[in-house]
């Protein structure tokens, strides 16, 4: 097999996809927007016990909507859902969205599903009164949409903590030996730990390609049944969690197939974080299909391969987000590089 990362090793190696990010340094929070050049098939899978989402019901296979205009990942807990309001307003102004009417003067309805993570207790200034920054951050992030973007302390991962270590935005990609591209992006703010106890080895080490998150190998992977490594343990932090992610492919998928892709991709989250999908997490994975390449051979076999690639890719993205993270200005967060 000759599967390999794409040229950027980012989700934007999936052609027709861009990512924009914005952060508020004073508030220690941010927003990440995943934007397809054209409306794309989308589905999602929710596994965490405390999710915060928008428009996810509209993504079910039996509903009217069959494509989306953007996906928003945001800090800010419930306040962060307003980031999608800003993205929706700008996309509507650009005449993008779902149309039920062609009557002049009736705007389209951009479909912008979103998920949020909890970063309200990270020490940043949250004295925003009646004007949380998230609508403006969503607009700013959309304005920065490009094929290249920063990892680590950026976007929705700006104020994130991954267990007892600084979290962040991570991304990775893979091109299969027959030319399909799969990518993942994750804002890592987990309750669980991304590294094994007593060392620096990422749980995702078996899936690392090259030295994309340190190249330490998997020799340090060992743990007692109840020893998770540096997870969040303090009472003040135990509910301040959630990993939110999006995987994407250039393959042509139905909404139901995209849903299966999201379900399989969740396994990557569990491979990279221990424990995962806890009652105190709000883990959500979106899946985008840009439909540039038809599935070859039996569809169930092809979809199985894509799902396996997406899971590995998401595990790598999670590790890369923590590997690249640095302490935010004015903070004293413990980072992976401090281990």
C-alpha distance (Angstrom), angle and dihedral (degrees) to the residues before:
residue distance angle dihedral
X1 . . .
X2 3.80 . .
X3 3.81 101.6 .
X4 3.79 110.3 151.5
X5 3.82 140.5 168.7
X6 3.77 118.1 -86.3
X7 3.82 120.6 -106.3
X8 3.83 93.4 -86.5
X9 3.81 98.1 29.2
X10 3.81 86.1 -134.2
X11 3.79 134.5 115.2
X12 3.81 87.0 -104.9
X13 3.80 88.9 73.1
X14 3.80 81.3 85.2
X15 3.80 98.0 90.8
X16 3.79 115.6 -115.7
X17 3.80 95.7 28.1
X18 3.81 128.9 111.6
X19 3.80 133.6 179.7
X20 3.79 128.1 -150.0
X21 3.80 127.9 -171.0
X22 3.78 138.7 -171.9
X23 3.80 133.1 176.8
X24 3.81 138.6 -168.0
X25 3.80 106.2 -140.1
X26 3.79 95.2 -166.3
X27 3.79 93.1 50.1
X28 3.84 93.4 38.1
X29 3.76 95.2 -134.3
X30 3.76 139.7 103.9
X31 3.79 151.7 175.6
X32 3.80 135.0 -119.3
X33 3.82 122.3 -161.8
X34 3.80 124.1 -164.2
X35 3.82 109.1 -157.6
X36 3.81 126.7 -173.5
X37 3.80 115.2 -154.1
X38 3.82 88.1 -127.1
X39 3.79 131.0 20.8
X40 3.81 109.7 -71.4
X41 3.80 137.2 -159.5
X42 3.81 109.5 -101.7
X43 3.79 139.7 -177.5
X44 3.78 135.8 165.2
X45 3.77 142.6 -151.6
X46 3.82 122.7 -151.9
X47 3.81 117.5 -158.6
X48 3.80 105.6 154.3
X49 3.78 122.6 96.9
X50 3.81 94.9 -131.2
X51 3.82 108.6 39.8
X52 3.79 127.3 166.7
X53 3.80 113.6 -160.1
X54 3.79 146.1 154.4
X55 3.83 129.5 -149.4
X56 3.80 94.1 -2.0
X57 3.81 93.3 128.0
X58 3.81 88.4 58.7
X59 3.81 88.9 62.1
X60 3.80 95.2 65.0
X61 3.83 113.2 117.9
X62 3.80 92.9 -119.5
X63 3.81 95.5 55.7
X64 3.81 130.3 94.9
X65 3.80 97.1 -110.0
X66 3.80 115.2 82.8
X67 3.82 102.0 170.6
X68 3.79 141.8 29.0
X69 3.80 135.8 -141.0
X70 3.82 99.0 -146.7
X71 3.80 143.0 -13.3
X72 3.81 120.0 -133.6
X73 3.81 126.4 -154.1
X74 3.80 113.7 -172.7
X75 3.75 145.6 173.6
X76 3.78 119.7 -139.0
X77 3.78 102.9 78.7
X78 3.82 110.5 -122.1
X79 3.80 91.2 -9.6
X80 3.79 89.4 60.9
X81 3.80 92.7 65.2
X82 3.82 86.3 77.6
X83 3.81 88.4 71.7
X84 3.79 87.5 77.7
X85 3.82 89.2 55.4
X86 3.79 89.7 61.8
X87 3.80 93.1 46.0
X88 3.81 90.6 47.9
X89 3.81 92.4 51.4
X90 3.80 93.4 51.9
X91 3.80 94.8 44.6
X92 3.80 90.5 48.7
X93 3.79 88.8 52.1
X94 3.80 86.8 53.5
X95 3.82 89.1 54.0
X96 3.79 93.4 -112.6
X97 3.78 122.9 140.1
X98 3.78 148.7 65.5
X99 3.82 115.5 -42.4
X100 3.77 127.4 -151.7
X101 3.79 92.2 165.1
X102 3.78 136.1 36.8
X103 3.80 92.4 -164.8
X104 3.81 111.0 134.4
X105 3.78 111.6 -103.2
X106 3.82 94.7 25.0
X107 3.82 108.2 114.6
X108 3.80 124.0 -142.4
X109 3.79 120.7 -107.4
X110 3.81 110.8 -120.0
X111 3.80 111.1 -146.0
X112 3.81 107.4 -138.0
X113 3.82 115.1 166.7
X114 3.79 115.5 -167.1
X115 3.79 143.4 -173.7
X116 3.79 130.1 -163.5
X117 3.79 138.9 -153.2
X118 3.79 129.2 -151.4
X119 3.82 114.3 -107.0
X120 3.81 99.6 141.3
X121 3.81 94.6 113.8
X122 3.80 98.6 52.3
X123 3.80 97.1 105.1
X124 3.79 98.1 -100.9
X125 3.79 121.4 130.5
X126 3.80 109.5 -87.4
X127 3.82 96.2 172.4
X128 3.79 93.1 121.0
X129 3.81 97.0 131.6
X130 3.81 109.8 -166.1
X131 3.80 93.8 -14.3
X132 3.83 113.1 68.8
X133 3.82 110.8 -176.2
X134 3.78 98.3 -124.1
X135 3.81 101.8 96.7
X136 3.81 89.2 52.8
X137 3.81 91.4 44.1
X138 3.79 90.4 52.9
X139 3.80 90.9 52.8
X140 3.80 91.4 46.4
X141 3.80 92.6 48.5
X142 3.80 92.1 50.4
X143 3.79 88.9 51.2
X144 3.82 89.6 56.9
X145 3.81 95.6 51.1
X146 3.80 109.9 141.9
X147 3.79 142.1 137.2
X148 3.83 92.1 -101.6
X149 3.80 122.2 58.7
X150 3.80 139.8 158.1
X151 3.79 125.8 -94.5
X152 3.80 128.2 -149.4
X153 3.80 119.3 25.5
X154 3.78 96.3 22.6
X155 3.79 141.3 102.4
X156 3.79 116.5 -11.5
X157 3.79 89.0 -5.7
X158 3.80 95.1 57.1
X159 3.78 95.4 102.4
X160 3.79 97.8 24.6
X161 3.81 128.4 125.7
X162 3.81 121.5 -158.8
X163 3.77 103.7 -152.1
X164 3.80 105.0 -59.1
X165 3.81 93.7 -19.2
X166 3.79 133.2 76.8
X167 3.78 109.8 -87.0
X168 3.76 129.4 -157.1
X169 3.78 149.3 150.0
X170 3.77 117.3 -43.8
X171 3.77 132.7 179.1
X172 3.80 139.3 178.3
X173 3.78 140.1 168.5
X174 3.78 141.3 -160.6
X175 3.79 134.3 -163.2
X176 3.79 113.7 -151.9
X177 3.78 122.5 -132.5
X178 3.82 89.0 -103.2
X179 3.79 94.5 49.1
X180 3.81 108.4 -96.8
X181 3.79 114.8 139.2
X182 3.81 123.1 -144.5
X183 3.80 125.5 -179.7
X184 3.79 138.7 177.8
X185 3.79 138.2 -162.5
X186 3.80 125.4 -171.4
X187 3.79 137.8 -177.7
X188 3.81 101.4 -148.2
X189 3.81 115.1 -150.0
X190 3.79 99.5 139.1
X191 3.79 132.1 164.3
X192 3.78 88.4 -143.3
X193 3.79 128.6 69.7
X194 3.80 125.0 -98.6
X195 3.82 93.1 -157.2
X196 3.79 132.6 59.0
X197 3.82 119.6 -107.3
X198 3.78 119.4 -81.9
X199 3.78 99.7 14.9
X200 3.81 149.1 34.5
X201 3.80 101.1 -86.6
X202 3.79 113.9 128.9
X203 3.78 117.0 -132.3
X204 3.81 84.6 -131.0
X205 3.83 91.8 59.6
X206 3.84 96.2 112.8
X207 3.81 89.4 61.6
X208 3.81 98.0 46.4
X209 3.81 116.4 124.1
X210 3.79 113.9 -149.9
X211 3.79 110.6 -34.3
X212 3.79 97.1 -44.7
X213 3.81 92.0 141.0
X214 3.78 103.3 22.1
X215 3.79 104.4 -58.6
X216 3.81 94.0 -118.8
X217 3.79 94.8 142.9
X218 3.79 126.4 -139.4
X219 3.81 100.3 -76.1
X220 3.81 93.0 107.5
X221 3.80 95.5 56.4
X222 3.78 106.7 118.4
X223 3.78 133.3 115.8
X224 3.76 141.2 164.0
X225 3.80 114.4 -114.5
X226 3.81 93.7 -98.4
X227 3.81 98.8 32.6
X228 3.79 109.8 96.4
X229 3.78 101.0 167.4
X230 3.83 120.7 -124.7
X231 3.81 100.2 -7.1
X232 3.79 123.0 153.3
X233 3.77 107.5 -79.7
X234 3.79 109.2 158.6
X235 3.80 115.3 100.6
X236 3.81 89.6 -125.0
X237 3.83 91.3 57.9
X238 3.78 105.1 35.3
X239 3.83 93.5 94.4
X240 3.81 97.0 36.7
X241 3.77 97.2 96.3
X242 3.82 152.8 104.2
X243 3.79 137.2 130.7
X244 3.80 113.1 -142.7
X245 3.77 122.1 -171.2
X246 3.78 148.5 166.2
X247 3.79 128.4 -149.9
X248 3.79 123.3 -166.4
X249 3.78 140.4 -171.9
X250 3.79 137.9 -174.5
X251 3.81 89.7 -134.1
X252 3.79 122.0 111.9
X253 3.81 108.1 -109.9
X254 3.77 136.6 167.3
X255 3.79 118.8 -126.5
X256 3.81 89.8 -101.9
X257 3.81 90.7 51.4
X258 3.80 90.9 48.1
X259 3.79 87.8 52.9
X260 3.82 89.8 54.7
X261 3.81 88.6 49.1
X262 3.83 89.7 54.9
X263 3.81 91.5 47.4
X264 3.79 92.5 51.7
X265 3.81 91.8 44.2
X266 3.81 89.8 58.9
X267 3.80 86.6 71.1
X268 3.79 87.3 68.6
X269 3.77 89.8 58.8
X270 3.79 89.8 53.5
X271 3.81 91.3 47.9
X272 3.80 91.9 54.1
X273 3.84 102.1 39.7
X274 3.81 129.7 48.1
X275 2.97 115.6 -132.1
X276 3.80 105.0 15.5
X277 3.82 136.8 175.0
X278 3.80 91.0 30.8
X279 3.81 125.5 164.4
X280 3.81 87.5 -103.9
X281 3.84 94.2 52.2
X282 3.79 126.4 80.0
X283 3.79 97.1 -157.4
X284 3.83 114.4 179.4
X285 3.81 130.0 171.1
X286 3.80 123.4 -167.4
X287 3.80 122.4 -162.4
X288 3.81 124.4 -153.1
X289 3.81 125.2 -166.3
X290 3.80 114.1 -164.4
X291 3.81 90.2 -172.6
X292 3.81 98.8 -144.2
X293 3.84 93.9 134.2
X294 3.79 128.0 46.3
X295 3.80 117.0 -129.6
X296 3.79 111.4 -102.0
X297 3.79 121.9 -141.0
X298 3.81 124.3 -5.3
X299 3.79 107.5 -2.3
X300 3.79 95.0 -137.4
X301 3.80 91.1 55.2
X302 3.80 93.5 46.4
X303 3.80 91.8 47.7
X304 3.80 90.7 49.8
X305 3.80 89.9 55.7
X306 3.81 92.3 48.2
X307 3.80 91.3 49.0
X308 3.80 92.0 51.2
X309 3.80 90.9 48.8
X310 3.82 90.8 48.2
X311 3.81 92.2 51.7
X312 3.81 92.7 51.1
X313 3.80 90.5 44.3
X314 3.79 92.6 52.3
X315 3.81 91.6 49.3
X316 3.80 89.1 53.4
X317 3.81 92.2 46.5
X318 3.80 91.4 53.4
X319 3.79 92.4 51.7
X320 3.80 91.8 46.2
X321 3.81 91.2 52.6
X322 3.80 91.7 57.1
X323 3.81 94.1 38.1
X324 3.83 91.1 56.0
X325 3.82 96.7 41.2
X326 3.80 121.8 115.1
X327 3.78 130.3 -175.5
X328 3.80 113.0 -86.0
X329 3.83 118.0 -115.5
X330 3.79 109.5 -78.3
X331 3.80 93.2 14.2
X332 3.78 129.4 103.5
X333 3.78 100.5 -151.9
X334 3.78 119.8 163.2
X335 3.79 109.1 -117.3
X336 3.80 132.1 -161.4
X337 3.80 89.2 -110.0
X338 3.81 88.6 59.8
X339 3.82 92.8 62.3
